[in-house]
Amino acid sequence: MVEAADHVNRVLKGSTIPLLLYTGHMMIGGTDIVVFAKDYSDRIAHSHLKDVSSAIAIKVRSHEVSYYDGMVAGRYTSLGQGDAKVIEIVRN
């Protein structure tokens, strides 16, 4: 799975393949998904929208909590209830 910001950038620079905008994993990996959606809209073939609590995502990314424990703690939220700015992405 490609979710860390540096891995996403490596794929972008090294290929021309269509991309999946997976907001939850990309945000947890540190990608600014609003900027990504604007900059690479021509390469996005599919979107999987999830909203995320930034506070918990930071703890998962820094290995303060495990992926599973972050999920149990509410890492994923209902659309519009987290920090993923899903409405902004969809509008663009």
N, C-alpha and C positions, 0 to 999 in steps of 0.2 A: 504494500500500500504506500502510495506517495502522499504524505500529508505534511511533513516538515517543510518550512518555507524554502530552505536551500535545495531540497529534493524537487519541489515543484519548479523552482527556477531552472534547475538542471534539465528537467524534462522539456520545459518551454524552449530553452536555448538549443537543445540537441535534437529536436524533432519538429514535425509539422502535423502531428496527429491531432484529431479532435479530442477535446477534453471533457471530463465530467467535473462540473462544479459541485463539489460535495462540501457544503458550507460547514458542517460540524467538524469533520476531520481536519479540513484545511485551517479552520480557526484554531483548533486545538494545537495544530502544528506550527502556529505562529504566522500564517499568511493573512494579510489584510484582505479579506474576501471582497470588500466593496471595491477597492482599488483593482484587485484581480479581475473582477467581473467587468469593470469598465475597460481596463487595458486589453483584455483578451476575449472580449465578447464575440469576436469573429471565430474563435477556436472552440467556444463552448458548444458542445453538441447535446448535452443533457445536464440537468440540474437535479441535485438531491438536496432539498432544503431542510436543514435542521437548525434550531436555535440553540444557543449555548450560553451558559453562565461563564463569563470571562474569568471571574475569580477562581472558579473550580478548574477551568481550562489551564490557567497559569500553574496551579498546583500539580496538575497531571503532567504538563510539559516539563516542569522542573523535577519531576519524580518525587515530589513531596507526598503524593498519594498515587495509588495505582490507577490504571485506566478503569478497572472494575469499581474500585472504591469511589472514584470520581463520578461514575455513572450512578451509583447508589446514592451519592450525596446530592444529585440533581444537576449534573453537568449539562444534560440535555433538558431543555425546557419546551413548553408549548411555543409554537411560532408566535412571534411578537412579544414574548415574555422574557427573552434573554437579551444578549448583547450582539447578536449576529447581524443586525440591521437588515433583516430579510426584505422588508418593504423597500428599502433603498436599492437593493440588488434587483428586485423584480421590476422596479420602475425604470431601471437603466436597461 
